[in-house]
Amino acid sequence: MTTMKSPSENALETTVHQIITKRIKTFQHLQFCFCNPVKTARARAINNAKTPIFKTQPYLGVMNFTPHQILQILSKPKLKRRAKLYYTFGVSIGNILLIENPLEFIKSLGILVEELDMHIEISNGNSVKRYFTKMLNPTDNTSDFPDQTEPKSYTYLELLNFPFEYDLVVVFDSFCTMAISCYQKLEELVSLPSFSQQVETFERIDNRFRLIIQTVLKEADENFRSIISSEFQSIDTLRKPKNEPNVQMNIPDHS
């Protein structure tokens, strides 16, 4: 016998489906804008332009970033520091995707997000402590504020250390693929009666992915405004007499 869903349950299901669709399209857009142009350029450099072109899209439907501009964006210190985080999160997600039961999957993914948040909090807290200790007593190698220690192992979070710098294009491209797979699997759970008991877990998971999207988009928006401003100034310089000053273009921040 089929159980009729209440209007509130139907509304919740519709909202969650919309969120999932939005996140999938956003991660695909980030791949098409920032990863595929660089992947195409690298493949052509190796194979003498005999490789297929990866699908690309203009950023926000407005502008195609060149591979050089993309690498400038991704080389920003804030994003470079996050390369290891994206790698760690992506590898850990890969293990959880093997869980076939949708309910067990979302529970495990929720635990992973909690463990990732704990890892970030401990790492950031230790960095702040070391910074202020060094500021207060530059010659003292000891600290009155000992570092927080992480658990010897997590249930789902895989902490891997490699003695080389991460390639953020490759890492972020792989992470986007993992994120898309995550949301596709979460979508299988939404229509199940048990999903109503996992709404808070879904929100916690979605918030973590949303924060990652916002960080990347913020860096991209800053570069986007800078490039557009430079283009307008170039046009303005060509059109103005030599004795007139250039107009300063102020692109408003809508992020």
Backbone hydrogen bonds, N-H to C=O, Kabsch-Sander energy under -0.5 kcal/mol:
donor,donor_aa,acceptor,acceptor_aa,energy
10,N,6,S,-2.3
11,A,7,P,-2.4
12,L,8,S,-2.3
13,E,9,E,-2.4
14,T,10,N,-2.3
15,T,11,A,-2.4
16,V,12,L,-2.6
17,H,13,E,-2.3
18,Q,14,T,-2.1
19,I,15,T,-2.3
20,I,16,V,-2.7
21,T,17,H,-2.6
22,K,18,Q,-2.3
23,R,19,I,-2.6
24,I,20,I,-2.5
25,K,21,T,-2.3
26,T,22,K,-2.2
27,F,23,R,-2.6
28,Q,24,I,-2.2
29,H,25,K,-2.4
30,L,26,T,-2.4
31,Q,27,F,-1.9
32,F,28,Q,-2.6
33,C,29,H,-2.5
34,F,30,L,-2.6
35,C,30,L,-0.7
35,C,31,Q,-1.3
36,N,31,Q,-2.8
39,K,35,C,-2.5
40,T,36,N,-2.7
41,A,37,P,-2.1
42,R,38,V,-2.5
43,A,39,K,-2.4
44,R,40,T,-2.5
45,A,41,A,-1.9
46,I,42,R,-1.6
47,N,43,A,-2.7
48,N,44,R,-0.8
49,A,44,R,-1.7
50,K,47,N,-0.9
57,Q,32,F,-0.7
59,Y,63,M,-3.9
61,G,58,P,-2.2
62,V,59,Y,-2.2
63,M,59,Y,-1.3
65,F,63,M,-0.7
70,I,66,T,-2.5
71,L,67,P,-2.4
72,Q,68,H,-1.7
73,I,69,Q,-2.1
74,L,70,I,-2.8
75,S,71,L,-1.1
76,K,73,I,-1.4
79,L,76,K,-0.6
80,K,76,K,-2.7
81,R,77,P,-2.3
82,R,78,K,-0.6
83,A,79,L,-0.5
83,A,80,K,-1.1
86,Y,82,R,-2.8
87,Y,83,A,-2.3
88,T,84,K,-2.9
89,F,85,L,-2.8
90,G,86,Y,-2.6
91,V,87,Y,-2.7
92,S,88,T,-2.0
93,I,89,F,-2.3
94,G,90,G,-2.0
95,N,91,V,-1.2
96,I,92,S,-1.4
97,L,93,I,-2.2
98,L,95,N,-0.9
99,I,96,I,-2.2
100,E,98,L,-0.5
105,F,101,N,-2.4
106,I,102,P,-2.2
107,K,103,L,-1.8
108,S,104,E,-2.4
109,L,105,F,-2.6
110,G,106,I,-2.2
111,I,107,K,-1.9
112,L,108,S,-2.3
113,V,109,L,-2.2
114,E,110,G,-1.9
115,E,111,I,-2.5
116,L,112,L,-2.6
117,D,113,V,-2.6
118,M,114,E,-2.1
119,H,115,E,-2.4
120,I,116,L,-2.6
121,E,117,D,-2.6
122,I,118,M,-2.6
123,S,119,H,-2.5
124,N,120,I,-2.9
125,G,121,E,-2.5
126,N,122,I,-2.4
127,S,123,S,-1.8
128,V,124,N,-2.3
129,K,125,G,-2.2
130,R,126,N,-2.4
131,Y,127,S,-2.1
132,F,128,V,-2.5
133,T,129,K,-2.4
134,K,130,R,-2.0
135,M,131,Y,-1.9
136,L,132,F,-2.3
137,N,133,T,-2.2
140,D,137,N,-1.4
141,N,139,T,-0.6
154,Y,157,L,-0.6
159,L,157,L,-0.7
160,L,158,E,-0.8
164,F,162,F,-1.0
168,L,166,Y,-0.9
171,V,167,D,-2.8
172,F,168,L,-3.1
173,D,169,V,-2.2
174,S,170,V,-2.2
175,F,171,V,-2.5
176,C,172,F,-2.6
177,T,173,D,-1.8
178,M,174,S,-2.1
179,A,175,F,-2.8
180,I,176,C,-2.5
181,S,177,T,-2.1
182,C,178,M,-2.1
183,Y,179,A,-2.3
184,Q,180,I,-2.3
185,K,181,S,-1.9
186,L,182,C,-2.5
187,E,183,Y,-1.8
188,E,184,Q,-0.6
188,E,185,K,-0.7
189,L,185,K,-0.5
189,L,186,L,-1.3
190,V,186,L,-1.0
191,S,187,E,-0.6
192,L,189,L,-1.7
195,F,192,L,-1.8
196,S,193,P,-0.9
197,Q,194,S,-1.3
198,Q,195,F,-2.5
199,V,196,S,-0.5
202,F,198,Q,-2.5
203,E,199,V,-2.6
204,R,200,E,-2.2
205,I,201,T,-2.3
206,D,202,F,-3.0
207,N,203,E,-2.3
208,R,204,R,-1.4
209,F,205,I,-1.8
210,R,206,D,-2.7
211,L,207,N,-2.1
212,I,208,R,-1.4
213,I,209,F,-2.2
214,Q,210,R,-2.6
215,T,211,L,-1.9
216,V,212,I,-1.8
217,L,213,I,-2.7
218,K,214,Q,-2.3
219,E,215,T,-1.7
220,A,216,V,-2.3
221,D,217,L,-2.9
222,E,218,K,-1.9
223,N,219,E,-1.7
224,F,220,A,-2.8
225,R,221,D,-2.6
226,S,222,E,-1.7
227,I,223,N,-2.6
228,I,224,F,-2.5
229,S,225,R,-2.5
230,S,226,S,-2.2
231,E,227,I,-2.3
232,F,228,I,-2.3
233,Q,229,S,-2.3
234,S,230,S,-2.1
235,I,231,E,-2.1
236,D,232,F,-2.7
237,T,233,Q,-2.3
238,L,234,S,-1.8
239,R,235,I,-1.7
240,K,236,D,-1.8
244,E,241,P,-1.7
249,M,247,V,-0.6
250,N,248,Q,-0.6
251,I,249,M,-0.7
254,H,252,P,-0.7
